[in-house]
């Protein structure tokens, strides 16, 4: 008999995860051994050395990795499902900026951000790349709240110093100073919540600001997130502002915001092959936001093309253009979008399978956060326990079929337990 | 003071309905007066004559028309959210027919159909055009169950006598005899549930059977439902079987199954302008099934084109290719699909607005059932009471915005009361 660390936990259930794109590993009545925050191993039968460690038995319930949301505007939570009859630039002016301007008020920010973070946890998101607003203080509050609920996140104070309404724009120098202050205040403050450099997108940030943000990212070794090629009107806009560049990607790249540090670019709908090749070479992540793409302009991103090029892809809700907070719903919309893309390309680019889309929602986006998004040994134990008894009717189903049915038919009621980095979290109580 | 019929009921709340395509009527703190099964009138202030009639006050909750599902396979309830990596004809063989074959067993049928009808009621469907299977007895059971829960429905025994697997096919004469027996057994049996003639689709029904079914529809004055032009492979298949016809529509029309009686055709993705014109002339309904179209092949139907041609359009879940049972979810997917179509046609055909898609989901499909799908005077009182307090957060919202948010963000939990033809129904107890 051997003795184990006191912080060893063992969970038993019907296990499913995707160690690689398109490969779904399932273990019937399997065991997950967790030491502190990390998975020690996953086993079909419990190794003898653990025979005296108590097992938390979830019976016939599914245990799957937590969901990773690679792109969402926390400040847009109240705008979800409103005014979706408009296109991107119009939408930004009429809805987005007006809502974000309210976050200069910390009291309002606390209300909205608390609601948002609770929704994330409730719907099984365990890691997220979030955008706040241009206001430093309320963005720091968002990080406090995320940390309070135990969420893992990178959070950006948004930078924008041009082409925005007067009531919601920054002075360039002030934007840089506030960003550095934001970094100082937050970089070492939380175990799972970190700052991320967040120029809104090329049209809203001057070359000087982009250059300065790249310097900050480089100096503090911080990741970067932004938007890229979401809409045709936006492309024209970027071309008008920067006729000196050959394409959209080369602007970010020139200013040092394209993979010089780990980088997420949201949307990426209309990219040339040259841009895609650079994206792959620089290891830039695509945050695929199919719900928002459908809602705003009916567009579909060429995800199969990205995957074939070796690009890292994760899924994003893109709240508020995306109405869904749940990455589970983004999974099936990603599959639908990939079918539209397959048909549009006359079957040249095959649709995503469920296992592939599930990978994108977990390990695909999770790898941006380190060893996150899988239940393999060495990974952070981010997991959900799924009680699908209300949809598991009539026929017996395999674990893989049950996962598929949860994705298409389930909702937050089916998620009965959530773990982030080994700790239980829940949307009703602060964890910290 | 005047006296009123004892069966007069008055409901108060935040009222929304669409008297015509694209026009949303909203009444703050309005009153709906219902006499027996029908709406007598909707008023912003209660007419003096009703001052002594008690009012059922739903306070700040929304009151909207019930949802109409114009196309769904009741027998596919257990197949939802499974195996969506396949295309139509493949899917039919691997999943659909095998599942339907189980409905020769009445015990199995009772279990599955009860679950399905409960799901419909739970999700706010008040009228539905349903397909059973080729088995008469279990299809009659489906009608019993629908009637038992108070649902309004037309229900079809499916006919198929060719190009189907041996274990799930009918002999032509037997199919005709059984259909006439089905009609006799059900035509006068229920107040709100009626039979509908249901050839599966051209590939699965011989000319003799199509002709005979048209005769039955004509003799008994029964409506007709079938599938039309869902998938490109299917089009090729129909062309191979019937090279003597110029197009798909003309086959149904030749055999008398295209508007000679009120007719619903599901999908209608790939129709020529000539076919669309005939459809308009014959008053044939399109059951638009965007969720199923996305799921099976990534296709989008040209709904704006249909509406401009004056065609009647309703929404269908198309369970099981459609995973959603809720027409609410079909509404926002219909809007998404229309945005894809707008983009594909370079903005020639404008996307649906929320008010337009809501019309399709209520009065659009409802008109197939008579005066159904609106809260105007003379309409059957089919209605839902929506408690959106969990999504009505932070900002005050107009009734129209609240309706939009319910459509995008709500679920069955928000539906707290359901009326069908004036009567309260609920998914937990039999109403009859």
Interface residues (C-beta under 8 A of the other chain):
Chain A: X77 X78 X80 X81 X82 X83 X84 X85 X111 X112 X115 X294 X295 X296 X297 X298 X299 X300 X323 X332 X335 X336 X338 X339 X340 X341 X342 X343 X344 X351 X353 X354 X391 X393 X394 X395 X397 X401 X404 X405 X407 X408 X409 X411
Chain B: X77 X78 X80 X81 X82 X83 X84 X85 X111 X112 X115 X294 X295 X296 X297 X298 X299 X300 X323 X332 X335 X336 X338 X339 X340 X341 X342 X343 X344 X351 X353 X354 X391 X393 X394 X395 X397 X401 X404 X405 X407 X408 X409 X411
